[in-house]
């Protein structure tokens, strides 16, 4: 092969340059308002990611349609609980009225899987002001069901509303079985033994 043939082969094998009119090295921006189908595709890619960490800005990049798509997946009983809990986490990152309503409903529903309820409670801890958080999460803290869910509620309350919640956390801790008390160690530490 001659030198001109080698150069031609290298030029043809090189990746294409930037589109006409764009600067080399400039990041390609996502569409400002992606379609609902595009948002659904992106959400599914985020929720299914196993090798790549999902960052907060990845959820913000979904645009204004993101919360509705995430709420539908978080609420969808036909979805995997791991996807639903990730969608709940994404909702907590995005915030807004729809996120609050969805997370409150999921966190208080005894028919939801533990992972979904726990993610919803954690999300509420991120979104709600302490007074409102106390109203939303206290029924889970003192409710029936799994001690590990009550422990999540206790931890969320003790971290975000310690002044108002620690008395209730301590009272619930006293009602728990010895095995159940072990799950409350973070809330107990946050409230001070």
CORUR-V217780 format. One record per pair of residues at least 12 apart in sequence whose C-alpha atoms are under 7 Angstrom apart, sorted by the first residue. I is the first residue (numbers start at 1). GAP is how many residues later the second one is. D is the distance in Angstrom with one decimal. If there is no record, write none. Layout:
i = [I;I]
gap = [GAP;GAP]
d = [D;D]
This chain:
i = [33;36;39;39;39;40;47;47;47;56;59;60;67;67;67;70;70;71;71;71;73;74;74;81;81;81;84;85;85;85;88;88;88;88;89;89;92;92;92;92;95;100;103;103;103;104;106;107;107;108;114;118;118;121;122;125;125;130;130;134;134;137;140;141;141;142;147;148;151;151;154;154;155;155;158;158;158;159;162;166]
gap = [30;29;23;26;27;29;36;39;40;37;31;34;24;27;32;17;21;20;28;31;14;13;14;32;34;35;32;30;31;34;15;31;32;35;30;34;31;32;34;35;32;24;17;20;21;32;14;13;14;32;35;31;34;32;34;31;35;30;31;23;31;16;13;12;13;30;33;35;32;33;15;33;31;32;29;32;33;31;29;25]
d = [6.2;6.5;6.0;6.9;6.4;6.4;5.5;6.2;7.0;6.6;6.1;6.5;6.1;7.0;6.8;5.2;6.3;7.0;6.9;6.4;6.4;5.2;5.5;6.8;6.4;6.2;6.1;6.0;4.6;5.4;6.8;6.1;5.8;6.9;6.2;6.0;4.7;7.0;6.6;6.3;6.4;6.9;4.8;6.9;6.5;6.6;6.1;5.0;5.4;6.4;6.9;6.5;6.4;6.5;6.3;5.7;6.4;6.2;4.9;6.8;6.9;6.2;6.4;5.3;6.0;6.4;5.5;6.2;5.8;5.0;5.7;5.6;6.1;4.3;5.6;5.8;6.0;6.4;6.4;5.6]
